[in-house]
Amino acid sequence: MQIDVLTIFPEFFGQVFDFGIIRRAKLAGIVEISVHDIREFAADKHKMTDDRPFGGGDGMVMKPEPIFAAVEHLLGTSDRDAYPPGTKVVLLSPQGHPLKQRHVKELADETERMIVICGRYEGVDERVNETLVTDEISIGDYVLSGGEPAAVVLVDAMVRLLPEALGSETSAENDSFSNGLLDCPHYTRPAEFRGMSVPEVLLNGNHAEIEKWRREKALEKTTKFRKDLLIGENGEM
Ligand SMILES: C[S@@+](CC[C@H](N)C(=O)[O-])C[C@H]1O[C@@H](n2cnc3c(N)ncnc32)[C@H](O)[C@@H]1O
């Protein structure tokens, strides 16, 4: 997968994609991540990327021209219907589709090329959304000052689901949300720590019992903290 992040603050990303699973995926050639400065695509001599809002009001709005130019540079077109198959142009926005694990999985499965647009100020000129963007995504019901932290969240969540990115020692199958439940509790050595013991069942080597305990605990945690996950789309439990 090729991911291109468009931002006016490329320095923000520093080494953020150079650790753990993402670093390993990059080294294995599973993903390539490039960060581009939107300013470099501004044609005017002041390299302006934002301007005052039509209709008045507070704040600035990110201009469409540099973003169109960046997408055209990367994809050879700004015609959404002419994007190569498997291409997603994502706009990060609190008004977008709330990001859930199943959506992340779909993106990881279906995407070959992704351009991620990070907004700032009051947001991005709506014509970008209307014509360039295939997916407008929100990472939650709160407002960040910029799309950059959201881009890190999206890329991290997605890259770890790419085939072979996690390596053989771990799997995303039992992660929270993957099977509709939160994950079960985990313990490691020492078995006894400051008077707190690891549940006996995890020490007895009986895999069927361990699986049953994990399932029960996952259900217990989900019921306690995220009952909404147990309620189906039609409202049934
Ligand atoms: C201050 S916000 C703009 C908020 C916008 N005026 C609104 O109320 O919907 C600036 C940028 O941060 C990013 N952003 C803020 N909150 C976000 C969220 N929850 N999910 C994804 N991106 C977000 C977007 O790229 C947005 O354009």
The ligand as an SDF file (V2000), in Angstrom:
LIG
                    3D

 27 29  0  0  0  0  0  0  0  0999 V2000
  -10.2970   22.9640   14.0980 C   0  0  0  0  0  0  0  0  0  0  0  0
  -10.6510   21.6700   13.0020 S   0  0  0  0  0  0  0  0  0  0  0  0
  -11.9800   22.3230   12.0560 C   0  0  0  0  0  0  0  0  0  0  0  0
  -13.2890   22.0730   12.7060 C   0  0  0  0  0  0  0  0  0  0  0  0
  -14.4830   22.5190   11.8580 C   0  0  0  0  0  0  0  0  0  0  0  0
  -14.6190   23.9530   11.8840 N   0  0  0  0  0  0  0  0  0  0  0  0
  -15.7300   21.8890   12.4260 C   0  0  0  0  0  0  0  0  0  0  0  0
  -16.2290   22.3670   13.4340 O   0  0  0  0  0  0  0  0  0  0  0  0
  -16.1810   20.8510   11.8900 O   0  0  0  0  0  0  0  0  0  0  0  0
   -9.2970   21.6610   11.8720 C   0  0  0  0  0  0  0  0  0  0  0  0
   -8.9950   20.3460   11.2120 C   0  0  0  0  0  0  0  0  0  0  0  0
   -8.6840   19.3630   12.1740 O   0  0  0  0  0  0  0  0  0  0  0  0
   -9.0380   18.0820   11.6860 C   0  0  0  0  0  0  0  0  0  0  0  0
   -9.9100   17.4370   12.6770 N   0  0  0  0  0  0  0  0  0  0  0  0
  -10.4230   18.0110   13.7830 C   0  0  0  0  0  0  0  0  0  0  0  0
  -11.1430   17.1580   14.4920 N   0  0  0  0  0  0  0  0  0  0  0  0
  -11.1050   15.9740   13.8360 C   0  0  0  0  0  0  0  0  0  0  0  0
  -11.6900   14.7100   14.0620 C   0  0  0  0  0  0  0  0  0  0  0  0
  -12.4460   14.4720   15.1120 N   0  0  0  0  0  0  0  0  0  0  0  0
  -11.4270   13.7190   13.1670 N   0  0  0  0  0  0  0  0  0  0  0  0
  -10.6550   13.9470   12.0860 C   0  0  0  0  0  0  0  0  0  0  0  0
  -10.0790   15.1480   11.8130 N   0  0  0  0  0  0  0  0  0  0  0  0
  -10.3120   16.1500   12.6730 C   0  0  0  0  0  0  0  0  0  0  0  0
   -9.7110   18.2820   10.3360 C   0  0  0  0  0  0  0  0  0  0  0  0
   -8.7730   18.0110    9.3060 O   0  0  0  0  0  0  0  0  0  0  0  0
  -10.1030   19.7480   10.3850 C   0  0  0  0  0  0  0  0  0  0  0  0
  -10.1760   20.3180    9.0980 O   0  0  0  0  0  0  0  0  0  0  0  0
  1  2  1  0
  2  3  1  0
  2 10  1  0
  3  4  1  0
  4  5  1  0
  5  6  1  0
  5  7  1  0
  7  8  2  0
  7  9  1  0
 10 11  1  0
 11 12  1  0
 11 26  1  0
 12 13  1  0
 13 14  1  0
 13 24  1  0
 14 15  1  0
 14 23  1  0
 15 16  2  0
 16 17  1  0
 17 18  1  0
 17 23  2  0
 18 19  1  0
 18 20  2  0
 20 21  1  0
 21 22  2  0
 22 23  1  0
 24 25  1  0
 24 26  1  0
 26 27  1  0
M  CHG  2   2   1   9  -1
M  END
$$$$
